């Protein structure tokens, strides 16, 4: 069953998602980096399934055209994002290079400061 869930989420991320490194700077000038997996979709039930199975947060996506359907964004961050990326890497078809870039950036960042949770 876990393999089915991982295959499904790999397909969702391949088609509707991205791997991302978020940067923020605190008032002392320290830059923090956080790995993220982001999926945007108009199906709230998909977002709820992602959260129930992999954790993360759900938020409304901003859209400027009132004719567009409301979309939602699921975000998984930190070590959980890295762990899921590692598990689904062999199952990705389109975005496997993004995971490779995430690994490379993570290695560079860990040389300076660990990614936040």
N, C-alpha and C positions, 0 to 999 in steps of 0.2 A: 504493500500500500504506500509506504514512504517513497518508493521509486516512482510510483504513478504520480504522486504529488510533486516530486522534484521535476519530473518530466513535464508536467503541466505548467508549473511555475516557470520553468526554463522557456517554454514556448510563449508564455505571456510576456516575459521580460524581453525575449528576442523581438517580439512584435510591438509591444506597447511600453517598453521600459528603457531604462538606461542605468549605467554604473557611473557614479559621480563622486568627486571629492569636494566637499564643502570647506571653505576657508572662513574663519572669523578671527578678528583681532580684538583683544580685550583692551581696557583703558591703559594698561601698562605696556602695550605694544606687542604683547606675545601673540603670535599667530597660531591658532589651533586648526588642525585638519581633521576631518571626519569623513570616513567612507560612507557612501549611501547607495542604496538601490532604490530607484524611483519608478513607479508605474502610474500612468495617467490613463483613465478610462471613464466612460459614462455609466458603467454598471456599478452601482453601490454594492450589490450583492457580491461581485468579484472582489471589491475592496475589502468587504467584511470577511470573505473567505481567506484572502491573503493575510489579514490581521489575525484571524483565528488560528491559522496554520503556521505562520512564521513570525508573528508579533508585529511590531512597527506601529505607525500612526496613520490615520486617515484624515485628510482635510479636503475642503472644497478648493477646486482650481479656479483661478480668476479667468474669466473670458470676457472679451470686449464686445462681442457681437451677440445681441439678444436673441438672434435666430438660432444660435448654437445651443445644443443640449448642455445641461449642467454636467461638468466633469468632476472627477474626484482624483485625489492623488494619495497613493500609499507610499510611505517612505520607511525603509528599514535602514538603521544607522549603525555605525561603529563595528564592533567585533561580530555582531549578529549578521551584518551585511557582508563582511569578509567571509564568515563561515558559510553563508548561503552561496556566495559567489564560488567558493571552492567546491561545494557539493554539486552545483549545476554546471560548472565549466565544461565537463565532457559532453553535456547534453545540448549546449548552445550551438547554433548554426551560424547566426548572423553576428552576434555580439561577443563571441569568444575573444576577439582581439581587445575589446574594452576591458574584459576581466584581466587579460595579460597586462594592459597598461595600468590598471588599478594595482596589481601586484607590484609592478615596477615602481610606481609612485609610493606605495606603502613602504617598500624596502628603503627608498630614499628618505622618507619621512621618519621612519623608525631609527635611522642613523642619527637624526637630530632630536626628535621627540615622538613619543608614542601617539597613535591615533586615540581619540577619546572614545569612551563607551557610548 
